Structure formats: structure tokens, C-alpha cells
Amino acid sequence: MTKKGNKPDLLIISGPTASGKSSLAESLALSYQLPIISADSRQVYKGMNIGTAKPHHEVLSTIDYHLIDILEPNQTYAAGKFNQNVFELLDGELSSLPLVIIAGGTAFYIQALIEGLADIPDIRPEILSKWNDIWQKKGIQYLQNMLKEQDPEYSHWADMENPHRIIRALTILDQTGKSITQFQKGRRLKGSYSYKEFAIHRERSDLYHRINERVDNMVKEGLIEEVKSLSPYFNYEALNTVGYKEVIQFFKGEKSKDEAIAKIKQHTRNFAKRQMTWFRKHGNWEWINPGEDKPLHEWIKTRL
């Protein structure tokens, strides 16, 4: 299945966590024999399977998936690298295909891909030290309040439970006077590729129920054991992630097992709420309800 030229059209599927975007993308990929590029900032890491809801081995062996299991948990990954990786795929092994699916819920990665992302200047050591000291002395809630006050747009969809992400945004603002969201230029899909953005909509009560149920299933599938197996990486950024950091607190004796599971559910619901806010404010999304995938089939058929 090839097309003239060297630019595939792109079907972008996203939505809040647990909305069903991955299963939809996989169903379409199987129906039309299409590859999927994962837009998930944690599925890139080997060994982080259950807690990231990574596709099972049988799915990965059936669908041509990309940007999954490409790094060890002690390595770092960011929007700029994702942007680079995607364009390498589009310029290279996927260039002759008529259509490629990009699916995932890491909103900043999708934004960086569509709008472009410039290199952010290196932060001066004294500014980084200043904000790390503030974190140690005043805690994460103070950082959260500062980010909401100084960069409300970014705070709507940032991981507000991750102090390193918050400090990154605050140091950039402190040094440059600009929001991290303003560093968007360079290579991008907009103006260069034909693409369509679809996002799955679920009522909040339904979404929260699915989140709670999914966390329970993750625990049954072995999430606690998975986190234990990653103990050499406990201090690395990759594991400072919802679903992992709470279990790490359990292993450190800071929370009971039940408390850790409850916090995973709460933090995941909080994250989903931020995602929904971001999707409403950014992009040109066509919203679809679960099971109502006819618009995607119609769009795909016009591209094949």
C-alpha cells in the first residue's frame, strides 16, 4: 500500500487517559493495515508496561507500532526528541505509505508535533538552584500555586504532581520571561502535512469509573510487582509518574498499599481533568463518542 510522493497523511487520535483511544487506533490499524506511532511519554520505556497501559505483546507483534520500548528507564525523553523521532519515521520507513496513525495522550508531544518546538535555552545554574531551594523549603503546593499564577495556560495541562516539570516551566519563565508554550517553531506538521485530529469524548463520571476500574485491573495484573522490578530506577525521572511514584511510596513505607492505590486513582483522575481542559483549548479536534467511529472510517477511505 503506497502513494505517490513521500508524505503520508496523518490520522491523530487522542483524548484523556482511559478514554479508549488506543483500542480505537488499534482497531483501525488492523482494519486498514496501518502503522501506529505512539504519542505517549512513558510507553517509550522498557519494563514500564502495566502502569503505562502499554499494548500487550500480542498486539505489538501484530501491529506495526513505533516509539514503544525504545529507552531504558534511566534515560530521558522529551517533546523535542519525540518530534525528531516522528519526523525521522515520516521521512524514512513510513514515507511511502498513504496514511499513518499517531495515537496517544501526551498532549504536549502532540502540540510539539503539530506546532513545532524550538530548543529551549539552557537554564542558568543559579536560577535552577533558586527554584529547587524553593521546592525543598516550601513544597510542591507552593510551586503549583506559582505556576497557576505565572503561567496559567501551561498549568491547565501540565503534570501538576511532578515537581521537576513545574520547576522546568518556572525556571524558563524566570530566565526568559516567556512561557514554555511559547517556544514553538521549527519543523512541524502544520503547513507541511495533511492531518486530521480526532479526540474521544466521555462523560466525566464514565471516564472516572473507567479510570478506577483500570487501576484495579493494573494491580491485579501485577503493577506492584512491576514497580518492585524497577527498583534500580526509583530515583530516575521516568518513574516519577502516576502509577509508579505512589507504589514507590508504598515500598518506602510512606503509604499503605491501599493508600497508594487510592492515590493512583485520584492522581489519574486529576490528570484526566487537566487533559480535558487542554483539549478544549488547543488544537482543532473533532470529538467523537465511544463506538461512533464512522467519521474516522470515512476520512481514512478518502486517503487510501
LUMDOKOL-368143 format. One record per residue (C-alpha): residue number from 1; residue in three letters; chain; z negated, y negated, x negated. Coordinates in steps of 0.1 Angstrom, whole numbers, plus 5000, padded with zeros to 4 digits. Example, Ala and Ser with C-alpha at 12.3 -4.5 7.8 and 13.67 -1.06 7.14 Angstrom:
+------+------+-------+------+------+------+
: panu : zavo : lumfi :    w :    v :    u :
+------+------+-------+------+------+------+
:    1 :  ALA :     A : 4922 : 5045 : 4877 :
:    2 :  SER :     A : 4929 : 5011 : 4863 :
+------+------+-------+------+------+------+
end
This chain:
+------+------+-------+------+------+------+
: panu : zavo : lumfi :    w :    v :    u :
+------+------+-------+------+------+------+
:    1 :  MET :     A : 5000 : 5000 : 5000 :
:    2 :  THR :     A : 5013 : 4970 : 4981 :
:    3 :  LYS :     A : 5025 : 4935 : 4988 :
:    4 :  LYS :     A : 5049 : 4910 : 4972 :
:    5 :  GLY :     A : 5033 : 4886 : 4948 :
:    6 :  ASN :     A : 4999 : 4891 : 4932 :
:    7 :  LYS :     A : 4974 : 4877 : 4956 :
:    8 :  PRO :     A : 4957 : 4899 : 4982 :
:    9 :  ASP :     A : 4944 : 4883 : 5014 :
:   10 :  LEU :     A : 4907 : 4885 : 5017 :
:   11 :  LEU :     A : 4885 : 4895 : 5047 :
:   12 :  ILE :     A : 4850 : 4882 : 5042 :
:   13 :  ILE :     A : 4823 : 4899 : 5062 :
:   14 :  SER :     A : 4787 : 4887 : 5062 :
:   15 :  GLY :     A : 4757 : 4880 : 5083 :
:   16 :  PRO :     A : 4719 : 4882 : 5079 :
:   17 :  THR :     A : 4702 : 4913 : 5064 :
:   18 :  ALA :     A : 4702 : 4944 : 5087 :
:   19 :  SER :     A : 4728 : 4929 : 5109 :
:   20 :  GLY :     A : 4753 : 4958 : 5103 :
:   21 :  LYS :     A : 4778 : 4941 : 5080 :
:   22 :  SER :     A : 4780 : 4969 : 5055 :
:   23 :  SER :     A : 4787 : 4996 : 5081 :
:   24 :  LEU :     A : 4813 : 4974 : 5097 :
:   25 :  ALA :     A : 4830 : 4968 : 5064 :
:   26 :  GLU :     A : 4829 : 5005 : 5055 :
:   27 :  SER :     A : 4844 : 5015 : 5089 :
:   28 :  LEU :     A : 4873 : 4990 : 5083 :
:   29 :  ALA :     A : 4878 : 5002 : 5047 :
:   30 :  LEU :     A : 4881 : 5038 : 5058 :
:   31 :  SER :     A : 4904 : 5030 : 5087 :
:   32 :  TYR :     A : 4928 : 5010 : 5066 :
:   33 :  GLN :     A : 4922 : 5024 : 5032 :
:   34 :  LEU :     A : 4909 : 4991 : 5018 :
:   35 :  PRO :     A : 4886 : 4984 : 4988 :
:   36 :  ILE :     A : 4853 : 4965 : 4992 :
:   37 :  ILE :     A : 4838 : 4940 : 4968 :
:   38 :  SER :     A : 4801 : 4939 : 4973 :
:   39 :  ALA :     A : 4786 : 4904 : 4976 :
:   40 :  ASP :     A : 4750 : 4915 : 4970 :
:   41 :  SER :     A : 4729 : 4901 : 4942 :
:   42 :  ARG :     A : 4708 : 4932 : 4939 :
:   43 :  GLN :     A : 4732 : 4961 : 4945 :
:   44 :  VAL :     A : 4746 : 4954 : 4911 :
:   45 :  TYR :     A : 4716 : 4971 : 4895 :
:   46 :  LYS :     A : 4714 : 5007 : 4888 :
:   47 :  GLY :     A : 4684 : 5026 : 4902 :
:   48 :  MET :     A : 4677 : 4999 : 4929 :
:   49 :  ASN :     A : 4691 : 5020 : 4957 :
:   50 :  ILE :     A : 4668 : 5024 : 4987 :
:   51 :  GLY :     A : 4653 : 4989 : 4986 :
:   52 :  THR :     A : 4687 : 4972 : 4985 :
:   53 :  ALA :     A : 4702 : 4994 : 5012 :
:   54 :  LYS :     A : 4729 : 5004 : 4988 :
:   55 :  PRO :     A : 4756 : 5026 : 5002 :
:   56 :  HIS :     A : 4749 : 5063 : 4998 :
:   57 :  HIS :     A : 4766 : 5083 : 4971 :
:   58 :  GLU :     A : 4789 : 5100 : 4997 :
:   59 :  VAL :     A : 4802 : 5065 : 5008 :
:   60 :  LEU :     A : 4806 : 5053 : 4972 :
:   61 :  SER :     A : 4827 : 5084 : 4965 :
:   62 :  THR :     A : 4849 : 5078 : 4995 :
:   63 :  ILE :     A : 4854 : 5041 : 4995 :
:   64 :  ASP :     A : 4868 : 5020 : 4966 :
:   65 :  TYR :     A : 4836 : 4999 : 4961 :
:   66 :  HIS :     A : 4833 : 4973 : 4934 :
:   67 :  LEU :     A : 4803 : 4954 : 4918 :
:   68 :  ILE :     A : 4778 : 4981 : 4926 :
:   69 :  ASP :     A : 4757 : 4998 : 4898 :
:   70 :  ILE :     A : 4772 : 4976 : 4870 :
:   71 :  LEU :     A : 4739 : 4965 : 4853 :
:   72 :  GLU :     A : 4706 : 4977 : 4842 :
:   73 :  PRO :     A : 4675 : 4961 : 4858 :
:   74 :  ASN :     A : 4666 : 4943 : 4826 :
:   75 :  GLN :     A : 4699 : 4924 : 4827 :
:   76 :  THR :     A : 4706 : 4892 : 4845 :
:   77 :  TYR :     A : 4732 : 4883 : 4871 :
:   78 :  ALA :     A : 4741 : 4851 : 4889 :
:   79 :  ALA :     A : 4766 : 4834 : 4911 :
:   80 :  GLY :     A : 4788 : 4823 : 4882 :
:   81 :  LYS :     A : 4791 : 4858 : 4869 :
:   82 :  PHE :     A : 4799 : 4871 : 4904 :
:   83 :  ASN :     A : 4826 : 4845 : 4907 :
:   84 :  GLN :     A : 4841 : 4856 : 4873 :
:   85 :  ASN :     A : 4839 : 4893 : 4882 :
:   86 :  VAL :     A : 4856 : 4888 : 4916 :
:   87 :  PHE :     A : 4885 : 4869 : 4901 :
:   88 :  GLU :     A : 4889 : 4895 : 4874 :
:   89 :  LEU :     A : 4893 : 4921 : 4901 :
:   90 :  LEU :     A : 4917 : 4899 : 4921 :
:   91 :  ASP :     A : 4937 : 4892 : 4890 :
:   92 :  GLY :     A : 4937 : 4927 : 4878 :
:   93 :  GLU :     A : 4934 : 4961 : 4895 :
:   94 :  LEU :     A : 4933 : 4947 : 4931 :
:   95 :  SER :     A : 4961 : 4922 : 4926 :
:   96 :  SER :     A : 4989 : 4942 : 4942 :
:   97 :  LEU :     A : 4970 : 4951 : 4974 :
:   98 :  PRO :     A : 4977 : 4933 : 5006 :
:   99 :  LEU :     A : 4941 : 4930 : 5016 :
:  100 :  VAL :     A : 4906 : 4932 : 5001 :
:  101 :  ILE :     A : 4873 : 4932 : 5019 :
:  102 :  ILE :     A : 4844 : 4912 : 5005 :
:  103 :  ALA :     A : 4811 : 4921 : 5022 :
:  104 :  GLY :     A : 4775 : 4912 : 5016 :
:  105 :  GLY :     A : 4747 : 4889 : 5025 :
:  106 :  THR :     A : 4741 : 4869 : 4993 :
:  107 :  ALA :     A : 4751 : 4835 : 5008 :
:  108 :  PHE :     A : 4751 : 4816 : 4975 :
:  109 :  TYR :     A : 4775 : 4841 : 4959 :
:  110 :  ILE :     A : 4799 : 4838 : 4988 :
:  111 :  GLN :     A : 4797 : 4800 : 4987 :
:  112 :  ALA :     A : 4803 : 4800 : 4950 :
:  113 :  LEU :     A : 4834 : 4822 : 4955 :
:  114 :  ILE :     A : 4849 : 4800 : 4983 :
:  115 :  GLU :     A : 4840 : 4766 : 4969 :
:  116 :  GLY :     A : 4837 : 4773 : 4932 :
:  117 :  LEU :     A : 4808 : 4769 : 4909 :
:  118 :  ALA :     A : 4807 : 4748 : 4878 :
:  119 :  ASP :     A : 4784 : 4756 : 4848 :
:  120 :  ILE :     A : 4750 : 4741 : 4853 :
:  121 :  PRO :     A : 4738 : 4722 : 4822 :
:  122 :  ASP :     A : 4710 : 4738 : 4801 :
:  123 :  ILE :     A : 4677 : 4726 : 4812 :
:  124 :  ARG :     A : 4657 : 4708 : 4786 :
:  125 :  PRO :     A : 4626 : 4728 : 4775 :
:  126 :  GLU :     A : 4601 : 4700 : 4784 :
:  127 :  ILE :     A : 4614 : 4699 : 4820 :
:  128 :  LEU :     A : 4612 : 4737 : 4823 :
:  129 :  SER :     A : 4577 : 4737 : 4808 :
:  130 :  LYS :     A : 4566 : 4710 : 4832 :
:  131 :  TRP :     A : 4576 : 4729 : 4863 :
:  132 :  ASN :     A : 4563 : 4762 : 4850 :
:  133 :  ASP :     A : 4529 : 4745 : 4844 :
:  134 :  ILE :     A : 4530 : 4730 : 4880 :
:  135 :  TRP :     A : 4536 : 4766 : 4893 :
:  136 :  GLN :     A : 4507 : 4780 : 4874 :
:  137 :  LYS :     A : 4483 : 4752 : 4884 :
:  138 :  LYS :     A : 4494 : 4746 : 4920 :
:  139 :  GLY :     A : 4510 : 4778 : 4931 :
:  140 :  ILE :     A : 4542 : 4788 : 4949 :
:  141 :  GLN :     A : 4534 : 4770 : 4981 :
:  142 :  TYR :     A : 4534 : 4736 : 4963 :
:  143 :  LEU :     A : 4568 : 4745 : 4948 :
:  144 :  GLN :     A : 4581 : 4754 : 4982 :
:  145 :  ASN :     A : 4570 : 4721 : 4997 :
:  146 :  MET :     A : 4585 : 4702 : 4968 :
:  147 :  LEU :     A : 4618 : 4719 : 4973 :
:  148 :  LYS :     A : 4618 : 4713 : 5010 :
:  149 :  GLU :     A : 4611 : 4676 : 5004 :
:  150 :  GLN :     A : 4635 : 4670 : 4975 :
:  151 :  ASP :     A : 4664 : 4694 : 4983 :
:  152 :  PRO :     A : 4662 : 4703 : 5020 :
:  153 :  GLU :     A : 4697 : 4717 : 5021 :
:  154 :  TYR :     A : 4691 : 4743 : 4994 :
:  155 :  SER :     A : 4657 : 4752 : 5007 :
:  156 :  HIS :     A : 4672 : 4763 : 5040 :
:  157 :  TRP :     A : 4688 : 4794 : 5024 :
:  158 :  ALA :     A : 4671 : 4798 : 4990 :
:  159 :  ASP :     A : 4648 : 4827 : 4984 :
:  160 :  MET :     A : 4616 : 4808 : 4990 :
:  161 :  GLU :     A : 4594 : 4837 : 4979 :
:  162 :  ASN :     A : 4610 : 4836 : 4944 :
:  163 :  PRO :     A : 4592 : 4810 : 4922 :
:  164 :  HIS :     A : 4619 : 4814 : 4895 :
:  165 :  ARG :     A : 4647 : 4804 : 4919 :
:  166 :  ILE :     A : 4627 : 4775 : 4932 :
:  167 :  ILE :     A : 4619 : 4763 : 4897 :
:  168 :  ARG :     A : 4655 : 4766 : 4888 :
:  169 :  ALA :     A : 4665 : 4743 : 4916 :
:  170 :  LEU :     A : 4637 : 4718 : 4909 :
:  171 :  THR :     A : 4645 : 4716 : 4872 :
:  172 :  ILE :     A : 4682 : 4710 : 4879 :
:  173 :  LEU :     A : 4673 : 4682 : 4903 :
:  174 :  ASP :     A : 4647 : 4668 : 4879 :
:  175 :  GLN :     A : 4672 : 4667 : 4850 :
:  176 :  THR :     A : 4704 : 4657 : 4867 :
:  177 :  GLY :     A : 4693 : 4640 : 4899 :
:  178 :  LYS :     A : 4717 : 4664 : 4917 :
:  179 :  SER :     A : 4711 : 4694 : 4940 :
:  180 :  ILE :     A : 4721 : 4728 : 4927 :
:  181 :  THR :     A : 4745 : 4729 : 4956 :
:  182 :  GLN :     A : 4765 : 4700 : 4941 :
:  183 :  PHE :     A : 4776 : 4720 : 4911 :
:  184 :  GLN :     A : 4806 : 4734 : 4929 :
:  185 :  LYS :     A : 4840 : 4732 : 4915 :
:  186 :  GLY :     A : 4863 : 4752 : 4892 :
:  187 :  ARG :     A : 4881 : 4783 : 4903 :
:  188 :  ARG :     A : 4876 : 4791 : 4940 :
:  189 :  LEU :     A : 4892 : 4809 : 4969 :
:  190 :  LYS :     A : 4897 : 4777 : 4989 :
:  191 :  GLY :     A : 4932 : 4764 : 4984 :
:  192 :  SER :     A : 4943 : 4794 : 4964 :
:  193 :  TYR :     A : 4938 : 4825 : 4986 :
:  194 :  SER :     A : 4943 : 4833 : 5023 :
:  195 :  TYR :     A : 4910 : 4844 : 5037 :
:  196 :  LYS :     A : 4891 : 4848 : 5069 :
:  197 :  GLU :     A : 4853 : 4846 : 5073 :
:  198 :  PHE :     A : 4835 : 4868 : 5099 :
:  199 :  ALA :     A : 4798 : 4870 : 5105 :
:  200 :  ILE :     A : 4778 : 4893 : 5127 :
:  201 :  HIS :     A : 4755 : 4877 : 5152 :
:  202 :  ARG :     A : 4725 : 4895 : 5166 :
:  203 :  GLU :     A : 4697 : 4881 : 5188 :
:  204 :  ARG :     A : 4667 : 4873 : 5167 :
:  205 :  SER :     A : 4645 : 4899 : 5185 :
:  206 :  ASP :     A : 4671 : 4926 : 5180 :
:  207 :  LEU :     A : 4675 : 4916 : 5143 :
:  208 :  TYR :     A : 4638 : 4916 : 5136 :
:  209 :  HIS :     A : 4634 : 4950 : 5153 :
:  210 :  ARG :     A : 4662 : 4964 : 5131 :
:  211 :  ILE :     A : 4645 : 4949 : 5100 :
:  212 :  ASN :     A : 4612 : 4965 : 5108 :
:  213 :  GLU :     A : 4628 : 4998 : 5116 :
:  214 :  ARG :     A : 4649 : 4997 : 5084 :
:  215 :  VAL :     A : 4618 : 4991 : 5062 :
:  216 :  ASP :     A : 4600 : 5021 : 5078 :
:  217 :  ASN :     A : 4631 : 5042 : 5071 :
:  218 :  MET :     A : 4632 : 5030 : 5035 :
:  219 :  VAL :     A : 4596 : 5041 : 5030 :
:  220 :  LYS :     A : 4604 : 5075 : 5045 :
:  221 :  GLU :     A : 4634 : 5078 : 5022 :
:  222 :  GLY :     A : 4613 : 5072 : 4991 :
:  223 :  LEU :     A : 4610 : 5034 : 4985 :
:  224 :  ILE :     A : 4576 : 5037 : 4969 :
:  225 :  GLU :     A : 4587 : 5064 : 4945 :
:  226 :  GLU :     A : 4619 : 5045 : 4937 :
:  227 :  VAL :     A : 4598 : 5014 : 4927 :
:  228 :  LYS :     A : 4575 : 5036 : 4906 :
:  229 :  SER :     A : 4605 : 5050 : 4887 :
:  230 :  LEU :     A : 4615 : 5014 : 4879 :
:  231 :  SER :     A : 4581 : 5006 : 4863 :
:  232 :  PRO :     A : 4596 : 4998 : 4829 :
:  233 :  TYR :     A : 4613 : 4969 : 4846 :
:  234 :  PHE :     A : 4584 : 4954 : 4866 :
:  235 :  ASN :     A : 4585 : 4921 : 4847 :
:  236 :  TYR :     A : 4622 : 4915 : 4849 :
:  237 :  GLU :     A : 4638 : 4892 : 4874 :
:  238 :  ALA :     A : 4658 : 4919 : 4892 :
:  239 :  LEU :     A : 4626 : 4934 : 4906 :
:  240 :  ASN :     A : 4613 : 4900 : 4918 :
:  241 :  THR :     A : 4630 : 4909 : 4950 :
:  242 :  VAL :     A : 4618 : 4916 : 4986 :
:  243 :  GLY :     A : 4611 : 4953 : 4989 :
:  244 :  TYR :     A : 4602 : 4957 : 4953 :
:  245 :  LYS :     A : 4577 : 4929 : 4944 :
:  246 :  GLU :     A : 4555 : 4939 : 4973 :
:  247 :  VAL :     A : 4554 : 4976 : 4962 :
:  248 :  ILE :     A : 4547 : 4964 : 4926 :
:  249 :  GLN :     A : 4517 : 4945 : 4940 :
:  250 :  PHE :     A : 4505 : 4978 : 4956 :
:  251 :  PHE :     A : 4508 : 4996 : 4922 :
:  252 :  LYS :     A : 4488 : 4968 : 4906 :
:  253 :  GLY :     A : 4461 : 4972 : 4932 :
:  254 :  GLU :     A : 4467 : 4938 : 4947 :
:  255 :  LYS :     A : 4477 : 4952 : 4981 :
:  256 :  SER :     A : 4471 : 4984 : 5000 :
:  257 :  LYS :     A : 4502 : 5004 : 5008 :
:  258 :  ASP :     A : 4501 : 4993 : 5045 :
:  259 :  GLU :     A : 4497 : 4957 : 5034 :
:  260 :  ALA :     A : 4527 : 4960 : 5011 :
:  261 :  ILE :     A : 4549 : 4975 : 5038 :
:  262 :  ALA :     A : 4539 : 4948 : 5063 :
:  263 :  LYS :     A : 4547 : 4921 : 5037 :
:  264 :  ILE :     A : 4581 : 4936 : 5031 :
:  265 :  LYS :     A : 4588 : 4933 : 5068 :
:  266 :  GLN :     A : 4575 : 4898 : 5070 :
:  267 :  HIS :     A : 4594 : 4886 : 5039 :
:  268 :  THR :     A : 4626 : 4902 : 5051 :
:  269 :  ARG :     A : 4624 : 4886 : 5085 :
:  270 :  ASN :     A : 4618 : 4852 : 5067 :
:  271 :  PHE :     A : 4648 : 4858 : 5045 :
:  272 :  ALA :     A : 4670 : 4867 : 5075 :
:  273 :  LYS :     A : 4659 : 4835 : 5093 :
:  274 :  ARG :     A : 4670 : 4814 : 5062 :
:  275 :  GLN :     A : 4703 : 4833 : 5061 :
:  276 :  MET :     A : 4710 : 4825 : 5098 :
:  277 :  THR :     A : 4702 : 4788 : 5091 :
:  278 :  TRP :     A : 4726 : 4788 : 5062 :
:  279 :  PHE :     A : 4755 : 4805 : 5081 :
:  280 :  ARG :     A : 4752 : 4779 : 5109 :
:  281 :  LYS :     A : 4755 : 4751 : 5084 :
:  282 :  HIS :     A : 4781 : 4764 : 5059 :
:  283 :  GLY :     A : 4815 : 4779 : 5059 :
:  284 :  ASN :     A : 4840 : 4785 : 5087 :
:  285 :  TRP :     A : 4826 : 4817 : 5102 :
:  286 :  GLU :     A : 4839 : 4834 : 5133 :
:  287 :  TRP :     A : 4809 : 4850 : 5149 :
:  288 :  ILE :     A : 4812 : 4885 : 5163 :
:  289 :  ASN :     A : 4788 : 4906 : 5183 :
:  290 :  PRO :     A : 4779 : 4941 : 5171 :
:  291 :  GLY :     A : 4806 : 4966 : 5183 :
:  292 :  GLU :     A : 4830 : 4938 : 5191 :
:  293 :  ASP :     A : 4853 : 4942 : 5161 :
:  294 :  LYS :     A : 4886 : 4937 : 5178 :
:  295 :  PRO :     A : 4892 : 4903 : 5162 :
:  296 :  LEU :     A : 4889 : 4919 : 5127 :
:  297 :  HIS :     A : 4914 : 4947 : 5135 :
:  298 :  GLU :     A : 4938 : 4921 : 5149 :
:  299 :  TRP :     A : 4935 : 4900 : 5118 :
:  300 :  ILE :     A : 4939 : 4929 : 5094 :
:  301 :  LYS :     A : 4970 : 4942 : 5112 :
:  302 :  THR :     A : 4987 : 4908 : 5107 :
:  303 :  ARG :     A : 4982 : 4912 : 5069 :
:  304 :  LEU :     A : 4993 : 4948 : 5064 :
+------+------+-------+------+------+------+
end
